[in-house]
Amino acid sequence: MAKIEKYSQEVADRVLETATRLCNNIPNVEMKVGQGDPRDVICEMTQKLGADMLVMGSHGYGTIKRAFLGSVSNYCAQNAKCPVLIVKKPK
């Protein structure tokens, strides 16, 4: 269990490093790491932070895959208390 937690922390650290580098010149950007069901954590965090907008990516899964895996971006678009911008991966 300790190895899994250590790996999760390492992944989160790398993601934050990349996000920090990409958003370096953008004012008023906050980045947070949470644990739990991503749909719930993201929606709760936007409300807690008083976010003006949530920008998130979409994997672009097809109908069948989305039915089995669910869609975090779709859930957030329906349940977040702020506007949601979903960015699709370029083809």
C-alpha positions as CSV (number, residue, x, y, z in Angstrom):
1,M,0.0,0.0,0.0
2,A,2.9,2.4,0.8
3,K,4.3,1.8,-2.7
4,I,1.0,2.7,-4.3
5,E,0.7,5.9,-2.3
6,K,4.3,6.8,-3.1
7,Y,3.7,6.2,-6.8
8,S,0.4,8.3,-6.7
9,Q,2.3,11.2,-5.1
10,E,5.1,11.0,-7.7
11,V,2.5,11.1,-10.5
12,A,0.7,14.0,-8.9
13,D,4.0,15.9,-8.5
14,R,4.9,15.4,-12.1
15,V,1.4,16.5,-13.3
16,L,1.6,19.7,-11.1
17,E,5.1,20.4,-12.4
18,T,3.9,20.2,-16.0
19,A,0.8,22.2,-15.3
20,T,2.8,24.9,-13.5
21,R,5.2,25.1,-16.5
22,L,2.3,25.4,-19.0
23,C,0.3,27.9,-17.0
24,N,3.3,30.0,-15.9
25,N,2.2,33.2,-17.8
26,I,-1.5,32.9,-17.1
27,P,-2.7,35.0,-14.2
28,N,-5.1,33.7,-11.5
29,V,-4.6,30.0,-12.1
30,E,-4.9,27.6,-9.1
31,M,-3.9,24.0,-9.2
32,K,-4.9,21.4,-6.6
33,V,-4.5,17.7,-6.1
34,G,-7.3,15.7,-4.5
35,Q,-8.1,12.1,-3.8
36,G,-11.3,10.2,-4.5
37,D,-13.8,9.9,-7.4
38,P,-12.5,12.5,-9.9
39,R,-16.1,13.6,-10.7
40,D,-16.9,14.5,-7.1
41,V,-13.5,15.9,-6.2
42,I,-13.4,18.2,-9.2
43,C,-17.0,19.5,-8.7
44,E,-16.4,20.0,-4.9
45,M,-13.1,21.8,-5.5
46,T,-14.6,24.2,-8.0
47,Q,-17.2,25.1,-5.5
48,K,-14.8,25.3,-2.6
49,L,-12.4,27.6,-4.5
50,G,-15.2,29.7,-5.9
51,A,-13.9,29.0,-9.4
52,D,-15.0,31.3,-12.2
53,M,-14.6,28.5,-14.8
54,L,-13.5,24.9,-15.0
55,V,-11.4,24.0,-18.0
56,M,-10.9,20.3,-18.6
57,G,-9.9,17.9,-21.3
58,S,-11.8,15.1,-22.9
59,H,-10.4,11.7,-24.0
60,G,-13.0,11.6,-26.7
61,Y,-14.1,8.0,-25.9
62,G,-16.9,6.6,-28.1
63,T,-20.4,5.8,-26.9
64,I,-19.8,2.3,-25.7
65,K,-16.5,3.0,-23.8
66,R,-18.1,6.1,-22.2
67,A,-21.1,4.0,-21.1
68,F,-18.8,1.6,-19.3
69,L,-16.2,4.1,-18.0
70,G,-18.4,7.1,-17.5
71,S,-17.4,10.6,-18.5
72,V,-15.8,12.8,-15.9
73,S,-16.1,15.9,-18.2
74,N,-19.8,15.2,-18.9
75,Y,-20.5,14.8,-15.2
76,C,-18.7,18.0,-14.4
77,A,-20.5,19.9,-17.2
78,Q,-23.8,18.8,-15.6
79,N,-22.9,19.2,-11.9
80,A,-20.3,21.9,-11.5
81,K,-21.6,25.2,-10.1
82,C,-19.5,27.2,-12.6
83,P,-19.2,27.3,-16.4
84,V,-17.3,24.3,-17.8
85,L,-15.1,24.4,-20.9
86,I,-14.3,21.0,-22.3
87,V,-11.3,20.8,-24.6
88,K,-11.1,17.9,-27.0
89,K,-7.9,16.2,-27.9
90,P,-6.8,17.2,-31.5
91,K,-7.0,14.4,-34.1
